[in-house]
Amino acid sequence: MLPKCPSRFCIVFSMLLILWLACSSGGFGRSVDAAHLTGTFEVDEFFLFLQKFGFQKTEKHSQKDTEWDTFGYIYGNITSQVNFTVPLTLAVLDKHSFLEYYANRNDYDRDLACQRMFDKLDKIVYSRACNPHAEADYLRRIPCEAGKLCVDEDTRENVVPGSQFTFVISDPNVPRFWYVSMVACYQNVTTCQWHYYDYSKYHTDPPKIEFDITLVNGNPNRQTLSFFNPLLFHFSFDRQNTLEMYLIFFVVYLLMVPLQIYAVRMQKHPVTRLFTISLVLEFVSVCLLLTHTIRYAINGVGNEKLAVMGDIFDIFSRTSFMLILLLLAKGWAVTRLQISVSSWILLMVIWVPYCAIHVLLYIWNRTEVDIISDIDEYQTWPGWLVLACRTTMMLWFLWELRTTMKYEHSSQKLDFLLHFGASSLVWFIYLPIVAIIAVNVSPLWRYKLLLGITNSADCLAYCVMMGLLWPNRAGQYLLLTGSNFGGMDELDEFNEAPHIVHRDSDTLHSSNGDLVIDDYLDNDDDEIETLVLSTDDLLHAGNSLPISGVAGGGGGSKPLTLHNGNAMNGGLGKGGRSFD
């Protein structure tokens, strides 16, 4: 006998959840985007990329230290406990200047790498000794002496109080990404040539540089004023307004979850329990991500573990919701009370790898995709694989739904399956379409587009499913009233046979209107035989004769028991068999 599906699902789900939550505790090896950066840079690393940050468009009327200040700011402290013979370099570059600088960092000859990295920058970057007429102020010599400004800061009024250096980002045309990095290169002020800082010539061990850097959209000196917007201050331009999104979804799910818990208590059935699990997982995911985002808005760091756990819960919520759609498409709780063992095995063989691939995409996106690139998760080969698998699952869903509708004659259930299939198809297809559209969207807007559409579509899907499974409605087209599902596998397989159940109603009647049942019975068998008919067949039969024990309405049908040798109301049919 096949065990109840929720037990099997919960076992698989729990194993996967425990596995990936254990992995998530390490953060997968890459820190989440942050506006407040702290750490150390060891000189033997040669190059350290710190952050990619989107700064907002600077308004034309913007002025420093006023309420109209829309400049971007990069400020902080960079010190070391070791005295450096020559200073290293902190570079803050826009994308156009950064790409070639970044591409030349891997040259085996590091002295040559330094020369190539700064070859074009020398022509545009200000240097008091080598290029005093340039206007681009992109570089700082580090480390700075503790308690003092960096040597390149010649005007104290331009430096944020408590900091050793400050970059003011101004772009009146469009928002733009800027890239912050450190490199163990220095410029010879006599020859104006760039060289690698070979620490082995000056130190026994590689020296370390401690840094504390903050990147913000808005003036850090104006945080106490009423116009200060904490929802935008620490956020990169491509992540702005995400806090408001999570707040909206949190309120929606905060209303939905108690209602669904009430519904599942009123109607205890594996379908409603499975959906409740999926909805609760999504609510937990939103709570974790909202907590991380609020903390990020406050300190510019947030909590990376909460963000990772929130993403993991979101993955399992979506995949479990897909499992519900596939089960309903196979007719579970619509035309049958249970699913055969072979169907369950096939479903798990396809669904479990899909979950694994989805998690693989998440890990790949966090560890293998270069943060420098402007691609999103669906522009990598795991992303395309997930989209292809989702499309395959959609086609399988349509095939199962077509098969279920083919062997169902209840007009009410057919109407439900038709509307259910149309709405589910929209949920399946929206992600591939949005991923294709996002390719042509600027990276500054792409993240918010994907986040907003995917979360909105999932929330709408949960609302629709919750309405379909509501207790006072589900009984019209779903078999959710029964509580004992044991031993129904064989009956469901028997019920699926087209030569037994799915005949036109007129074939069940003789020319004089009597119900003919001899075709379904073995005349030589005196044992009790059980026949499960579709809802409409039982209702049609009930118009001609009284049948006891048949459930009316849309709550499904109970087995119809036939006894040999007994007659009711004078007997029926050819063989004198009657209905109890």
Buried (B, 14 or more C-beta within 10 A) or exposed (E): EBEBBBEEBBEBBEEBBEEBBEBBEEBBEEBBBBBBBEEEBBBEEBBBBBBBBBBBBBEEEBEBEEEEBBBBBBBBBBBBEBEBEEBBBBBBBBBEBBEBBBEBBEBEEBBBBBBBBBEEBBEEBBBEEBBEEBEBEBBBBBBBEEEEBBBBBEEEEBBBEEBBBBBBBEBEEEBBBBBBBBBBBBBEEEEEBBBBBEBEEBBEEEBBBBBBBBBBBBBBEBEEEEEBEEBBBBBBBBBBEBBEBBBBBBEBBEEBBEEBEEBBEEBEBBBBBBBBBBBBBBBBBBBBBBBBBBBBBEEBBBBBBBBBBBBBBBBBBBBBBBBBBBBBBBBBBBBBBBBBEEBBEBBBEBBBEBBEBBBBBBBBBBEEBEEBEBBBBBBBEBBBBBBEBBBEBBEBBBEBBEBBBEBBBBEBBBEBBEEBBEBBBBBBEBBBEBBEEBEEBEBBBBBBBBBBBBBBBBBBBBEBBBEBBBBEEBBEBBBBBBEEBEEBBEBBBEBBEEEBBBBEEEEBBEEEEBBBBEEBBEEEEEEEBEBBBBBBBBBBBEEEEEBEEBBEEBBBBBBBEBBBEEEBEEEBBEEEBBBE
